[in-house]
Amino acid sequence: MKSHNFLLIGLLALVSIAALVFSRLPRGGPYRLWILLGSILTLELGGIYGIAQHDNKLCRDLGFMCPFCGKPLYEARALIVNTLCPKCGRDVQPRP
C-alpha cells in the first residue's frame, strides 16, 4: 500500500508541474485551453492506469488473489479487513 500511495503522490506532483508549465506557455490561439486540458487529462489517466497495473502485479506476486474469480483482492477504494472479494463479492475467508 505504501508504494501505491507514493505513486499517487508522484502522479499528483507530475500533473501539478505539467499544469504549471502549460499555463506559462505563450498564448497559442483559441485551442490552447483544450490542448492544455487534453494533455493533463491524458497524463492523469495514463498515470492512474499505470498505478492500477502496478497494484495488480503486486497482488499477483504476493498471491493476494480471489480463489473464485482469480482477480486481485486489493482495491484502493475497498477495505482490506473485509472478507468479500471487491470484484465478485464472494466470501474469501476460509472456513474451519
N, C-alpha and C positions, 0 to 999 in steps of 0.2 A: 504494500500500500504506500510505503514511503516513496518508491520510485515513481508511482503513479502521480503522487502529489508534486514531486519535483518536476516531472514532465509538464504538469499543468501550469505550474508557476513559470517554467521556461516558456511555454506557449503564450501565456499572458504577457510576459515581458517582450517576447518577439512581436506579437501583434501590436502592443503599445508602441514599440520603437518604429515598426513599419507605419503605423498611423501618423506618428510624429514626422517621420521622414517624408511621407507622401503629402502631408499637409504643408510642408515647407517648400515643395516644388513650385516653380513659377506657374502662373496661370497658363493653362493649355487649351482653353476653349470650353465650350458648353458641356462636353462629355467628361471633363476632368473629375467631377464628383462621382460619376458612375464607374470610371476606371479605378478610382480610389476605393470605393466600396466593394467593387468586384474583386480587386486584388486582396484586400483584407479578408473578405469572406472566404476566398479560395484558400488563403493561408491558414485561416482558422479551421475550416472544415478538414483540410489536409492534416493539420496537426491533431485534431480530435480523432480522425480515422487512424493515424499512426499510434496514438496513445491506446486506443481500443485494441489494435492489433498486438501491441506490446503486452497489454493485460492478458489477452487470450493466450499468447505464447507462454507467459509466466505461469498461468494456470495449468497449461498442458505439461510444462516442465515439472511442476510440483505435484501433478496428479490430482489437482483440485477440480475434478470434473464430475458432472452428474452421471450416475451409473445408468440412468434410464434414457436420457436424450443425448448424452455424450458432449454436452456443451459446458463451458466454464461456469463454475458456481459463483465466481466473483463478478459482481456488477457494481459499478460506482454508486449507483443510487439505491442499492439493496442493502439490507442489514446482513452481516455475515453471521450473526448469532441466530438468525432464522434457520430453521431446518428444512425449508422448502426451496426447491430449485427456482431461481428467478426466471428461468426460461420456460420450463414445462409445468411448474407448480406442484410437482410431486414431492412427497416427503423423502428426504435422502438420509435421514437419521437411521442408523442400523438398529434393528430390534434385537433385544437379548433373547 
